């Protein structure tokens, strides 16, 4: 049976050409997934190919692009394709297989001879996933296709493929404007959202980045700081000492905020983060920055004695390296109390946008954990990469209050 000719939207020109990476990202309605499915099925129909369809989390085949591929097969009249429960086959040897990557990416290494790996909803894939997946797709001439709607600037896919594009890559932003086949219902829903919530419209349909994660714990406070011009370029005052605020990582990152108190302003002039290095590394960083230090505020676990340290705590080690004086911040049992203390001090905070960029990203991504069962956010933070910078900032919220007394905290404040 002769197959209908596929006419690609102009935005997808080049998709049939050889590139190591083919990355299409943007807003809803841009036909990214449908076009990928159309082209891959046409290619596999004419030449034997092994195509891995992956996503970060796939609890069942229903969460994959299996149904989308089956719909295209039916619409195009591809009679020879066999749509099975867990894979799709063609008599010429072509095969579509499906896999989740989270907690399974190591198994991908054993999948042989993949011609194309299509990663759908790639914005949720972690950097660790990419580091393992990419070298696993190693057949000569193999390609990695990536489709996603961006959420945050810190999404690994956005960082890896958009901000720092690899060589031999076709990277293109698409949106509803590139799709001439949208329904009237889609267009009406889009216009309704545009009228109701323009920022959300920009994110959903135009593919613009969100400033804050959903359920952002400090979202309201950061938005106010930005609106009031407290995220800017801040001069470093040579005659004023610097206080630092730490979160000590073990297997994850250690984060340090640097702050100068000028009048009633708490000016965060710098931020540093690193992982999997010894404490002497951070002592050198502090020395190399050349600041005069007022005090270093560290969490209570700085008093923990580490193995192989000769019965010395991390506080003892840091002090021996010249990190002095150290103020140990007592542990607050209720995490929400520490959060509220920090929220209440935000109105005094100024941030250097450039030097504190990574720290501000952490604060923007620090979010409440989502409860799938209750379909709501829990009153407990999600532990992810952003926790380190946010926990370090909370040492400031919990312990630093020179020159004035702050108002008692109110647990009724909105987030």
C-alpha positions in Angstrom: 0.0 0.0 0.0 1.4 3.4 -0.9 1.8 5.7 2.1 0.6 9.2 2.2 3.3 11.8 1.8 4.2 13.5 5.1 4.3 17.3 4.9 6.3 18.7 7.8 5.5 22.1 9.3 8.2 24.5 8.2 9.6 24.8 11.7 10.6 21.1 11.5 12.6 21.4 8.3 15.8 19.5 8.8 14.3 16.8 11.0 15.0 14.2 8.4 18.7 15.2 8.1 21.5 13.6 10.0 22.3 15.3 13.3 23.5 13.7 16.6 21.0 15.8 18.5 17.6 17.0 17.4 16.0 19.2 20.0 12.6 20.8 19.7 11.3 22.7 22.6 8.7 25.4 23.3 5.0 25.9 24.2 2.0 23.6 24.0 0.5 23.1 20.6 3.8 23.2 18.7 3.3 19.6 17.4 6.6 18.4 18.7 5.5 15.0 19.8 3.2 14.4 16.8 5.8 15.4 14.3 8.5 13.2 16.0 6.1 10.3 15.8 5.3 10.9 12.2 8.9 11.1 11.0 10.2 8.2 13.1 7.4 5.9 11.9 8.1 6.9 8.3 11.8 6.3 8.6 11.4 2.9 10.3 8.8 1.9 7.7 11.4 2.2 4.9 14.6 1.1 6.8 15.2 -1.3 9.7 15.7 0.8 12.8 15.7 0.3 16.6 14.1 3.2 18.3 14.1 3.7 22.1 11.2 5.9 23.3 12.2 7.1 26.7 11.0 9.5 29.4 12.2 10.1 33.0 9.4 8.3 34.7 7.3 5.6 33.1 5.3 3.5 35.5 3.4 1.9 32.8 3.2 1.8 29.0 0.3 4.2 29.2 2.7 6.9 30.3 4.8 6.5 27.1 4.3 7.6 23.6 3.1 4.1 22.7 -0.5 5.3 22.2 0.6 8.3 20.1 2.6 6.1 17.8 -0.4 3.7 17.5 -2.7 6.6 16.6 -0.3 7.7 13.8 0.0 4.2 12.5 -3.8 3.9 12.2 -4.1 7.4 10.7 -1.4 6.8 8.1 -2.6 3.3 7.2 0.7 1.6 8.1 -0.8 -1.9 7.8 2.5 -3.8 8.3 3.2 -2.4 11.8 2.4 -4.7 14.7 1.3 -2.8 17.7 1.9 -5.0 20.7 1.4 -4.3 24.4 4.9 -3.3 25.1 6.5 -2.6 21.8 5.8 -1.9 18.1 7.4 -3.9 15.3 7.7 -3.9 11.5 8.5 -7.0 9.3 11.6 -5.3 8.0 13.1 -5.6 11.5 12.3 -2.1 12.8 11.4 -2.0 16.5 10.1 0.7 18.9 10.8 -0.1 22.5 9.8 2.0 25.6 11.5 2.7 28.9 11.5 4.9 31.9 14.9 6.4 32.8 14.6 7.2 36.5 16.1 4.3 38.5 16.5 2.5 35.2 19.0 4.5 33.2 21.8 2.0 34.1 19.9 -0.7 32.4 19.8 1.4 29.2 23.5 0.6 28.9 22.6 -3.0 28.0 20.3 -2.0 25.1 22.2 -2.7 22.0 22.3 -0.9 18.7 19.8 1.9 19.3 19.5 4.0 16.1 17.4 6.8 17.7 16.6 7.5 21.3 13.6 9.8 21.6 13.3 11.5 25.1 9.8 12.9 25.5 9.0 15.5 28.3 12.8 15.9 28.6 12.5 18.9 30.9 12.1 16.5 33.9 15.2 14.5 33.2 18.0 15.0 35.7 21.6 15.9 34.7 22.6 12.4 36.1 20.2 10.8 33.6 21.8 12.7 30.7 25.3 11.8 31.8 24.5 8.1 31.7 22.1 8.0 28.8 24.1 10.0 26.2 27.2 7.7 26.1 24.9 4.7 26.1 23.5 5.7 22.7 26.7 4.9 20.9 26.0 3.1 17.6 27.6 4.7 14.7 25.3 7.3 13.2 22.9 7.1 16.2 20.8 10.1 17.1 19.2 11.5 20.3 15.8 13.3 19.7 14.7 15.6 22.5 11.2 17.2 22.9 10.0 19.2 25.9 8.1 22.2 27.2 10.5 24.2 29.3 9.7 25.0 32.9 12.7 26.5 34.6 16.0 27.9 33.5 17.7 25.3 35.7 16.1 22.3 34.0 18.9 20.1 32.9 17.6 19.7 29.3 17.4 23.5 28.9 20.9 24.0 30.3 22.4 21.2 28.2 20.7 21.7 24.9 19.5 25.3 24.7 21.8 27.4 26.8 24.9 25.4 26.0 24.1 23.8 22.6 26.2 20.7 21.7 27.9 20.4 18.4 26.2 18.6 15.5 22.8 19.6 16.9 19.5 20.9 15.4 17.9 23.0 18.2 14.7 24.9 17.5 12.0 26.6 19.5 8.5 25.9 18.3 5.0 27.0 19.5 1.4 27.0 18.5 2.2 29.5 15.8 4.0 26.8 13.9 1.0 24.5 13.8 -1.7 25.3 11.3 -4.0 22.4 12.3 -5.0 23.6 15.8 -8.7 23.1 16.7 -11.0 26.0 17.5 -11.3 24.6 21.1 -7.5 24.8 21.5 -7.4 28.4 20.3 -10.3 29.5 22.5 -8.7 27.9 25.6 -5.5 29.7 24.8 -7.2 33.0 24.4 -9.1 32.5 27.7 -5.8 31.8 29.6 -4.2 34.8 27.9 -7.0 37.1 29.2 -7.0 35.5 32.7 -3.3 35.0 33.5 -0.9 36.4 30.9 2.2 35.1 32.6 0.8 31.6 32.7 -0.2 32.0 29.0 3.4 32.9 28.1 4.7 29.8 29.9 2.1 27.3 28.6 1.7 28.4 25.0 4.7 30.5 24.2 7.2 28.3 26.0 8.5 31.1 28.2 10.4 30.0 31.3 8.8 30.2 34.8 10.6 32.3 37.3 9.7 30.0 40.2 9.0 26.3 40.6 5.4 25.3 41.4 4.9 25.4 45.1 8.0 27.7 45.5 8.5 28.2 49.2 10.1 31.7 48.8 8.3 32.6 45.5 6.3 35.5 47.0 9.3 37.0 48.7 11.6 36.6 45.6 8.9 38.2 43.4 8.6 41.2 45.7 12.4 41.6 45.9 12.6 41.6 42.1 9.6 44.0 41.8 11.3 46.4 44.3 14.6 46.3 42.5 16.4 44.4 45.2 17.9 42.0 42.7 20.6 44.2 41.0 24.3 44.8 40.7 25.6 45.4 44.2 29.0 47.0 45.0 31.2 45.3 47.6 32.0 47.7 50.4 35.7 47.3 51.3 35.4 48.6 54.8 32.5 46.3 55.9 33.0 42.8 57.1 31.3 39.8 55.5 29.2 37.2 57.2 28.8 33.7 55.6 26.0 31.2 55.9 26.5 27.6 55.1 24.8 24.3 54.4 27.2 21.4 54.8 26.8 18.7 52.2 27.9 15.1 52.4 27.1 13.4 49.1 25.4 16.5 47.8 26.7 20.1 47.6 28.0 22.5 50.3 26.6 26.0 49.8 27.8 29.3 51.1 26.1 32.7 51.0 28.2 35.9 51.5 26.5 38.9 53.0 27.4 42.5 54.1 25.3 44.4 56.5 25.0 48.1 55.3 22.6 50.1 57.4 19.4 48.1 57.6 20.2 46.3 54.3 21.4 42.7 54.3 23.3 42.7 51.0 24.1 39.2 49.6 27.1 39.9 47.5 28.3 36.4 46.6 27.5 32.7 46.6 29.5 29.6 46.3 28.6 25.9 45.8 30.6 22.7 45.3 30.4 19.0 46.1 32.6 16.0 46.8 35.6 18.0 48.0 37.1 18.2 51.5 36.7 21.1 53.9 40.1 22.6 53.0 38.7 23.4 49.6 36.1 25.8 51.1 38.7 27.3 53.4 40.8 28.2 50.4 37.8 29.6 48.6 37.1 32.0 51.5 40.7 33.1 51.6 40.9 33.6 47.8 37.8 35.8 47.8 39.7 38.3 49.9 36.8 39.4 52.2 37.3 40.4 55.8 35.0 38.1 57.7 32.7 39.0 60.6 31.5 35.4 61.4 30.6 32.1 59.7 27.2 30.7 60.5 27.0 26.9 60.2 24.2 24.4 61.0 24.3 22.3 64.1 25.7 19.3 62.3 29.0 21.1 62.0 29.7 19.6 65.5 29.4 16.0 64.2 32.6 14.1 64.4 33.6 12.6 61.0 35.2 9.2 60.4 39.0 9.4 59.9 39.2 12.9 61.4 41.0 11.9 64.6 37.9 12.5 66.7 37.6 16.1 65.4 34.3 17.6 64.4 33.9 19.5 61.2 33.9 22.7 63.3 37.3 21.8 64.7 38.6 21.1 61.2 37.4 24.3 59.8 38.8 26.3 62.7 42.1 24.7 62.2 42.0 25.8 58.6 41.4 29.4 59.6 37.6 29.6 59.2 36.9 31.7 62.3 34.9 32.7 64.2 32.2 30.0 63.7 28.7 30.5 65.0 26.8 27.2 65.4 23.1 27.8 64.5 20.9 25.7 66.8 18.6 23.2 65.1 14.9 24.2 64.9 12.8 21.0 65.1 10.0 22.4 63.0 11.1 23.2 59.5 8.2 25.6 58.9 9.5 27.7 61.7 12.9 28.1 60.0 11.1 28.9 56.8 8.9 31.6 58.4 11.9 33.2 60.1 13.6 33.4 56.8 10.5 34.8 55.0 10.1 37.5 57.5 13.7 38.8 56.9 13.4 38.9 53.1 12.3 42.5 53.1 15.8 43.5 54.3 17.6 41.5 51.7 19.3 42.7 48.5 21.0 40.3 46.0 23.7 40.7 43.5 22.1 39.1 40.4 25.3 38.0 38.8 27.4 36.7 41.6 24.4 35.1 43.4 22.8 33.7 40.3 23.2 30.0 41.3 22.0 30.8 44.9 18.9 32.7 43.5 18.2 29.7 41.3 18.2 27.5 44.3 15.8 29.8 46.2 13.5 29.9 43.2 13.5 26.1 42.9 13.1 25.4 46.6 9.6 24.0 46.7 7.1 22.1 48.8 6.9 18.3 48.1 3.8 17.3 46.0 1.4 14.7 47.5 0.1 12.6 44.5 -2.5 11.0 46.6 -3.9 14.2 48.1 -3.2 16.2 44.9 -1.7 19.1 47.0 1.6 20.4 48.3 2.7 19.1 51.6 3.9 21.4 54.3 7.4 20.0 53.9 10.2 20.9 51.5 11.1 18.7 48.6 14.8 17.6 49.0 16.5 18.2 45.7 19.6 20.1 44.4 18.0 23.4 45.4 17.8 22.4 49.1 21.5 23.1 49.7 21.4 26.8 48.7 18.0 27.3 50.4 19.1 25.6 53.6 22.3 27.7 53.7 20.1 30.9 53.3 18.0 29.7 56.2 21.0 29.9 58.5 20.8 33.6 57.9 17.0 33.6 58.6 17.4 31.6 61.8 20.5 33.2 63.3 21.5 36.6 62.0 19.8 39.6 63.6 22.2 42.4 64.4 21.3 46.0 65.2 17.6 45.4 65.5 15.0 43.0 66.8 12.7 41.4 64.2 9.0 41.1 64.6 7.7 37.7 66.0 7.0 35.3 63.2 3.5 34.7 61.9 2.6 31.3 60.5 -0.4 32.8 58.7 1.7 34.4 55.9 1.0 33.2 52.4 3.5 31.5 50.3 
